[in-house]
Structure formats: structure tokens, C-alpha cells
Amino acid sequence: MKKHNLKLSSKLIGLTIIFISIMTLVSSCSDRILDFTAISSKNVTLHVKKDTPRVVGKKSPTIKGAIDNAIESAGVGYDALIDGVIYKHTTPCVFFDIIRFHVEGTPIKTSELEKK
């Protein structure tokens, strides 16, 4: 009777491992990463005052939150960043990773853009 229970429990463990493996392989998720007003990876000429020092936003679990943190850290009236960089920080844990973002850039006030 004990051998029969041992076979049954080892089969159950094997099936459980196979089931979890298959579920892990076929599961996925999607995330909205960023919404933006203007974005470019090319050099663009903007006629703005660049007298403000670069800012670094606090780390955030979302890119949008990191951008907002950076803009808000510049002060009142700033509403955009130029020459920005987004950094992704990953901290591995046993069953998951902790992902955080931070953003650096030069803040600008778009209301003060120089018209040409």
C-alpha cells in the first residue's frame, strides 16, 4: 500500500511541476509604458532658454511617474524636459524583479518658448 501511495504522490508532484511550467510559459502581461506629447531620438533645434540646471526625478515604478517627478522637481511653471535620459533599474528577487525608472533632463517652460 505504501509503494502505491508513493507512486501516486510522485506522479502528482510531476504533473504539478509540468502544469506550473506550462502555465508560466504561456502566461504574459502587457503594460502601457508611456504616453507623450512630443518625442524624438533625433537632434531637434528648439529655441528655448537653457539656463536651468538638469534635474533628476525620484525613482518610480512607471516611466510616466519618473518623468513627472523630474519635471515637478524643477519647480513651478516647468512642464517639459529636453535632452532627457530614462534609466531602468532592476532588482532581482526570488520569484520576481522589482523594476524602477528614473529620469534626468533639462526642464523647460513651454510657455516661454522663443518664437522665430
Long-range contacts (C-beta under 8 A, 24 or more apart in sequence): 33-63, 34-63, 34-64, 34-67, 35-64, 37-80, 38-80, 46-82, 46-108, 46-113, 47-113, 47-114, 47-115, 47-116, 48-82, 48-108, 48-112, 48-113, 48-114, 49-108, 49-112, 49-114, 50-82, 50-106, 50-108, 52-78, 52-106, 52-107, 52-108, 53-106, 54-83, 54-104, 54-105, 54-106, 55-81, 55-104, 55-105, 55-106, 55-107, 56-102, 56-103, 56-104, 57-102, 57-103, 57-104, 58-102, 59-89, 59-100, 59-101, 59-102, 60-100, 60-101, 60-102, 61-99, 61-100, 61-101, 62-101, 63-101, 63-103, 65-101, 66-101, 66-102, 66-103, 67-103, 69-102, 69-103, 70-102, 70-103, 70-104, 70-105, 70-107, 71-107, 74-107, 75-107, 77-109, 77-111, 78-107, 78-108, 78-109, 79-108, 79-109, 79-110, 79-111, 80-107, 80-108, 80-109, 80-110, 81-105, 81-106, 81-107, 81-108, 82-106, 82-108
